[in-house]
């Protein structure tokens, strides 16, 4: 089996293009060790936000100005472009997991939460988040308290998990998100020593996706990330170049795949949503 692969700091473009200047984001190695892409917070000034097929689950805490009304929802990974309702005037604190990583909620099967919103109102995770967010007003303090709590919950879950299959699924995720190319099942078979059927079975159990579909989602995400970097550097996108680099058959294939996941062509995304952060 391949060695030396680490969790990638994936830029989840759909996370950032929905919100205004109030958004705060934390990404660091401590997050990645827990399978967390980022922690974020924003003041909701609209009634909904857009999500796309990104293979990421979010745990979102919302509360009013006085913190007299608080709630927690688990927003499952979405397979299609969708809109989620938000509580008007509430502030949100979110835990965004890395693509393919299951939320730390005992008893939840990742396949069961895809495309769903599940309210979390009991258990250790609920109590920890309520305390961490309720007792701290500053984003940095909230992040520190949440990460401390997640570390305790995570360690307990790891000790109880079926480590071999879980590690295999994590390894496949890491291979996919750490490489710009799309690995074939044959290549994964050769690298891991397991059959394609077994790899897909284990991967589907822990992520809710087939290896091929997950790979396509991450590749579309890379196109969105490329649009961000082009805009940040004030460069025009090289569609042919990025399509070749990511292993698409041609530019048309890349555009079609991106539209399927984001609901718009890359150029429209670049003009409308690739906002400088």
N, C-alpha and C positions, 0 to 999 in steps of 0.2 A: 504494500500500500504506500502511496506517496506520503512523504513527510515534509515538515517545515512549512505547512500552510497555516496562515493565520486568518482570523475573521477580518473581512475587509470593511473599511469605513464607507459603506455604500451611500451615495448621495441619492436620497429618495425624493426625486423632483416633485412628485405629487404632494408631498408633505408641505412644501413651502410655497407653491404658487397660489394657494387658496387664501392666504392670510395677508393682512396689511402690515404696516410698519411696527405694530405693537408686538410682533412675534419675537420671542427669545428662544435660542436653541443652544443646547449643550451637547457636544460630541467629544468623547475622550476614550482612552484605553480602558478606564474603569467601566464605562458603559459596555464596551465591546466584550469584555470578559463575561458579562452577564447576558450576552446575546441581544443587547439593546443598541439600536442604531443611533437613537438620540433621545434626549428629554427636551420638551418644548413647552412654551406657555404663550397664550395670546388672549386678548380681550375680544370677545365675540361682538361684532357690530353688524352681523347679518344673521339670517335665520337658517342658513344651510352652508355646507361646503362640499366641494367635489372630491371624490375619491376615484382612483383608477385601478386597473389591474396591476398591483405592485407586489403581491405575495407577502405583505406586511400586516401584522395585527397591531392595533393600538389599544392601550388601556388609558382611558381619558377620565379625568376628575374635573367636575365643573362645580362652581359655587358662586353665590351672589356676593354683593359688596360686603355684607356683614358676616358672611359665612354661616348664615342661619339655615341656608338650604344648600346641601351638598349631595352630590351623586357620583357614582362611578359606573362607566359602561366599558365593556369589552367590545371593540369594533373589529370584527373578523376580517381577514383578507378578502378582497373583492376581485371577482373574475371579470367584471365589466365596469365601464364608467357608470358612476352612480352619484347620487346626492344624499347627504345625511343631514337631518335636521339638528339644529343646535338650540340651546336655551338662550333666548334673547337677553342680552345684557350680562351674561355670566362670563366669568373668567375661566379659562380651561388650562389644565396642566396635563400633558400627555407623555406617555411612555411608548415610544415607537420601537418595536422589536425589529431585529434584522430580518431580511427576507428569508422565509422558510423556518423561522424559529417559533416554537409554540409558546403561547403566553403561560406565565407561571400561575396557573389557576388549577388547583387540584380537581381532577375529575372531568376536565374539559377535553374533548377530542377535537383536534384541529379541523378535522373534516366537518364536524358538526357546527362550527362557528363561522365557516366561510360564508361571506355575504350577509352575516347576521349582526345584530347588536344585542348583547346580553348584559343585563344589569347585574352588577356585583354589589350585594348588600350584606353579605355575611362572610366570615372567615378571616384568616390572618392577613391576607392581602388587603382586604377592605379596611380592617382596623388600622393597619400600618399606614395606608395612604391617607385615611381620614386624619390620623394624628400628624403625619408629616406635612400635609398641606394645610391643615387647620391651625397648626401651632406656629407656622412660619409664613411671613408675608413676602419676603424677598425670594426671587427665583433661585439664586445661588444656594440659599439655605434650604429651600424646598428640595432642590436636586440632591444635596448632600444627605438629607434625611431619607429621601426615597431610595437612593443607592444603598445606604446602610441597611435599610429594611429589606431591599431586594436581595442583597448578598446573603442575609440570613435565610430567607425563604428559598433562594436558589440552591444554596448548599444542602439544605434538607432535602430538596427535591432530587438533586443529583444522587444522593446516597440511596434513595429509594428507587431510582430508575433502572431500567434494563440497559445497563451501560453499553454493552457491545453494539446493539442495534442503534441506540441513540447516537453513539459515537460515529457509526457508519453513516447515518443520515447527516450528521453535522459535517463530516468529511466531504460528502458529495456537495453540500451547500457551499462549503469553502472552496472546493475546486471550481465550481461554477462562478461564484462571485469574485474570485481572485484572478480570473483569466478573461481576456477580451474575446477569445474565441469560444465557440460553442462545441463542447466535447460531445462526441458520439457515445452511444451506449457501449459500443465495442471497445472504445478507448477506456471507458470507466471500468469495464469488465477486466481488461488487461491490467489496469493499474491497481485494482482492488482485489482481484482474485475471486470475485463473486459473479454469479450469472446475472445477466440483464434483468431477468424476471425477478430474482431475489432483490436486486438493487431497487427496482421500481416498487416492489412490495414494501420494503422497509422505508423508503423515502416517502411514499404515499401515506404511510401510517403516521409519520412524524411531522410532515409538512402539509398534507392534504392535496398535494399536486403530484402529477407524473414528472419525471425528470425532464422530459422534453418541454412540457408546458412551463415549468418553472424557469428553464433556460431561456425560453422565448420572452418571458416577462422581464427577466433581468437584462436581457439584451435590449429590449425596448427602453428600459430605464437608462441604459448607457447612452442611448441616443438623446434622451431628454437631458442627461447630465452634460453631454457634449454641447447642446444648445446653450446651456447656462454658461459654460466656459467660453464659448464663442462670444456671447454677448458681454461677458465680464471683460474680455480682452479686446472688445470692439472689432471683432473679425467676422467676416461673412462665413457661414457654414459651408464646408466642403462635403456635400452629400455623397458624392461618389467615393471620396476618400474614406469617410467614416463607415460607409456600407461595406467597403472592401475590408477594412480593419476588423469589423465585427463579424465577418464571415457571411454576410448576406450574398445571395446570388447576384444581385444588382441593386441599383438605387431604387427602382420601382418596388422590389421586394421589401426593402427597408421601410419605405414610405407606407406601404400597405400594412405592414406589421405594426408600425407606430400608430397609425390611425385606429387599428383594431383595439389597441390598449389604451390610448389616450383620447379617442374620439375626435381627433383633428390631425391635420398634416403637420410634419415637423416645422415647416415654415410658419404656420399659424401659431404653433406653440412658441416658437422663437419670438415672434412679434408681440404676442399677447401675454405670455406667462413667464418667459425667461427673464424675470426681473432681477436686477442687480441686488445682491444681498449684502 
